[in-house]
Amino acid sequence: LIPRERMWAGDKHPAVCQSASQELGIPVELDYRPRIPTADLLLLCVKPADAPKALAAVREGGLRPSTLLISILAGVTTTALESMLGTDNPVVRAMPNTPAVVGEGMTVVCCGRSANETHLARARRIFEAVGKCIPVDEVHFNAVTALSGSGPAYHFLIMEALADAGVRVGLPRQLALTLVAQTALGAAKMVLTTGRHPAALRDDVTTPAGCTIGGLLMLEDGRIRSVLARAVEEAAKIAAHLGPPVPHKPAQ
């Protein structure tokens, strides 16, 4: 997609610059501004609160009008990004998740005011290299952030709890963890490849008076559905308030 010799990155911590450069095999610098005029694509990966400062540095560094800006900042809308950037550069907003590091990420993307289908397609190619990527309306981004952006953490917690349960009933911990992780992987693949509803797949495993229905009953007694729904709901509320305030231009 992009030759390694054309890649560079910046960070405000010297130790991170050194370690990231060694790991990635590209320049990672404290002062990256001299490189900005040469860039035709910038990927913005900072904390939402740091967005104004980072975008000001990009603008003041000599950003070319055609350079595409892709942001993965949670809670920061394309309108806010464009306002903070203060230019008409094309902006694409993305929300990936951490399984991208093993090629199984889930990313959604949307266009800002000045971006077009060509810009969106370029962003999709980047994220499809590390998993799945689909375009969605920006109105859904906070919900997506809560469901798939934060989702790996929910699944890790559930897997940790199930592995602990395996230890509780006598399994060695590493065996329990392997059983849980592979079962989660297989179950997810069944949903994605068969197209069947999870409830139907669950019914296939649930025999009359069997051990599975007994375990499911305990989960339902623990209100697992409402707890998971509330977790996503709370995360979505927080995502909606992560971005910095958008400065309002004075009326002419």
C-alpha atoms as one frame of an Amber mdcrd trajectory, in Angstrom:
protein
   0.000   0.000   0.000   2.668   2.505   1.072   6.400   1.790   0.671   8.212
   1.708   4.002  10.713   4.317   2.808   7.840   6.815   2.475   6.559   6.252
   6.018   7.392   8.298   9.091   5.792   9.032  12.443   5.984  11.496  15.298
   5.545  11.328  19.059   6.048  13.731  21.952   7.997  11.228  24.071  11.672
  10.577  23.178  11.614   7.028  24.544   8.575   6.178  22.425  10.252   7.628
  19.343  13.280   5.416  19.851  11.413   2.188  20.606   8.799   2.688  17.883
  11.450   3.460  15.284  13.312   0.265  16.144  10.130  -1.811  16.097   8.623
  -0.357  12.922  11.785   0.326  10.960  10.747   3.887  10.059  11.757   7.340
  11.331   9.806   8.348  14.455  10.670  11.881  15.486   9.875  14.469  18.129
   9.775  17.252  15.537   8.027  15.836  12.494   6.892  19.185  11.089   9.587
  19.407   8.366   8.143  16.218   6.866   4.550  17.463   6.641   4.897  19.235
   3.251   6.024  15.939   1.687   3.051  13.915   2.947   0.088  12.987   0.768
  -1.600  11.143   3.661  -1.501  11.735   7.410  -2.880   9.298   9.983  -3.805
  11.118  13.191  -3.458   8.859  16.251  -3.453  11.003  19.397  -5.623  11.321
  22.471  -8.781  13.325  21.717  -7.728  16.084  24.117  -4.455  16.502  22.192
  -6.191  16.980  18.840  -6.143  20.825  18.747  -2.391  21.007  19.367  -1.592
  18.197  16.936  -3.739  19.649  14.155  -2.288  23.118  14.671   1.198  21.644
  14.255   0.096  19.906  11.061  -1.421  23.093   9.649   1.559  25.263  10.580
   3.986  22.687   9.216   3.012  23.442   5.632   0.207  20.961   4.973  -0.498
  20.564   1.261  -4.130  21.270   0.242  -4.504  17.803  -1.292  -3.142  15.815
   1.660  -5.656  13.328   3.052  -6.075  13.327   6.840  -7.349  10.097   8.410
  -8.285  10.334  12.079  -8.834   7.430  14.478  -9.711   9.714  17.402 -12.671
   8.512  19.447 -15.434  11.063  19.890 -13.951  13.698  17.554 -16.277  14.348
  14.623 -15.238  15.272  11.104 -16.768  18.711  11.687 -14.581  19.183  14.758
 -11.497  17.922  12.926 -12.090  20.279  10.009 -12.676  23.205  12.352  -9.491
  22.548  14.338  -7.466  21.961  11.177  -8.725  25.199   9.652  -8.187  24.111
   6.037 -10.220  22.456   3.285  -8.162  19.261   3.288 -10.099  16.020   2.815
 -10.780  14.312   6.142 -11.783  10.691   6.725 -12.774   9.541  10.185 -12.098
   5.932  11.180 -12.719   3.766  14.221 -10.531   0.629  14.219  -9.888  -1.781
  17.069  -6.857  -3.553  18.507  -7.246  -6.936  16.731  -5.847  -5.068  13.717
  -2.402  -5.957  15.097  -3.088  -9.609  14.173  -4.884  -8.845  10.902  -8.392
  -9.277  12.333  -9.397  -5.681  12.994 -12.873  -4.219  12.552 -12.872  -0.638
  11.268 -15.612   1.719  10.161 -15.001   4.881   8.134 -16.863   7.986   6.990
 -16.093  11.085   4.925 -15.799  14.666   6.035 -17.107  17.644   4.073 -14.218
  17.830   1.582 -13.544  14.106   1.188 -14.922  12.071  -1.699 -15.285   8.410
  -2.630 -11.670   8.251  -3.821 -10.436   9.376  -0.412 -12.771   6.938   1.322
 -11.594   4.080  -0.894  -7.980   4.841  -0.045  -8.732   4.772   3.666 -10.609
   1.496   3.256  -7.659  -0.132   1.497  -5.417   0.774   4.417  -7.703  -0.704
   7.060  -8.681  -3.721   4.944  -4.998  -4.666   5.024  -5.447  -5.398   8.749
  -8.996  -6.766   8.858 -12.472  -5.737   7.758 -13.534  -2.175   6.966 -16.988
  -0.841   6.150 -18.350   2.684   5.608 -21.061   3.865   8.003 -22.902   7.112
   8.617 -21.055   9.261  11.141 -24.146   9.403  13.341 -23.338   5.805  14.365
 -19.709   6.393  15.340 -20.201   6.688  19.094 -22.172   3.442  19.102 -19.496
   1.768  16.968 -16.790   3.047  19.311 -18.644   1.492  22.241 -19.389  -1.821
  20.509 -16.384  -2.717  18.348 -13.826  -0.103  19.398 -14.128  -1.052  23.069
 -15.422  -4.531  22.236 -12.111  -6.418  22.483 -11.864  -5.420  26.152 -15.304
  -6.911  26.840 -14.343 -10.147  25.121 -11.018 -10.314  26.967 -12.832  -9.923
  30.280 -15.330 -12.642  29.359 -12.529 -14.965  28.240 -10.610 -14.283  31.444
 -13.693 -15.120  33.508 -14.346 -18.324  31.552 -10.712 -19.387  31.911 -10.984
 -18.798  35.665 -14.116 -20.939  35.628 -12.160 -23.689  33.893  -9.536 -23.538
  36.634 -12.344 -23.673  39.209 -13.537 -27.000  37.800 -10.047 -28.492  37.695
  -8.357 -27.518  34.417  -4.765 -26.249  34.211  -4.860 -22.498  33.527  -3.082
 -22.542  30.162  -5.310 -25.340  28.907  -8.401 -23.467  30.090  -7.268 -20.287
  28.337  -6.537 -22.141  25.092  -9.942 -23.831  25.179 -11.700 -20.514  25.786
  -9.805 -18.552  23.131 -10.188 -21.180  20.407 -13.867 -21.624  21.248 -14.423
 -17.859  20.965 -12.565 -17.803  17.637 -14.595 -20.719  16.292 -17.912 -19.290
  17.464 -17.157 -15.925  15.849 -16.181 -17.627  12.597 -19.436 -19.593  12.575
 -21.448 -16.371  12.847 -19.465 -14.696  10.064 -19.335 -17.626   7.645 -22.746
 -19.273   8.057 -24.857 -16.116   8.144 -27.052 -17.725  10.796 -28.284 -15.811
  13.824 -26.317 -16.432  17.043 -29.527 -17.610  18.720 -29.937 -20.356  16.120
 -26.322 -21.438  16.522 -26.770 -21.455  20.297 -29.819 -23.691  19.956 -27.710
 -26.211  18.024 -25.552 -26.675  21.124 -28.427 -26.689  23.609 -29.874 -30.184
  24.026 -32.904 -30.921  26.242 -31.992 -31.300  29.919 -28.296 -31.002  29.006
 -25.407 -29.225  30.663 -25.467 -26.292  28.203 -29.015 -25.225  29.075 -28.068
 -25.408  32.743 -25.120 -23.088  32.195 -27.192 -20.716  30.059 -29.835 -20.526
  32.779 -27.214 -19.368  35.274 -26.003 -16.698  32.833 -29.564 -15.464  32.331
 -30.083 -15.408  36.101 -27.031 -13.132  36.238 -28.662 -10.753  33.718 -25.794
 -11.113  31.272 -27.791  -9.568  28.420 -28.704  -6.384  30.263 -25.231  -6.048
  31.797 -23.596  -6.194  28.356 -26.168  -3.801  26.910 -25.594  -1.329  29.735
 -21.831  -1.569  29.262 -22.132  -0.611  25.588 -24.642   2.119  26.404 -22.324
   3.668  29.002 -19.306   3.483  26.694 -21.288   5.215  23.929 -22.236   8.050
  26.288 -18.596   8.555  27.241 -17.471   8.429  23.597 -19.855  11.275  22.789
 -17.984  13.562  25.202 -14.361  12.603  24.520 -13.599  15.250  21.922 -12.508
  18.804  22.743 -15.064  21.607  22.315 -15.400  22.808  18.739 -14.472  26.494
  18.487 -17.260  28.635  17.065 -16.390  31.179  14.436 -17.686  34.668  15.244
 -20.598  35.877  13.155 -19.656  38.154  10.280
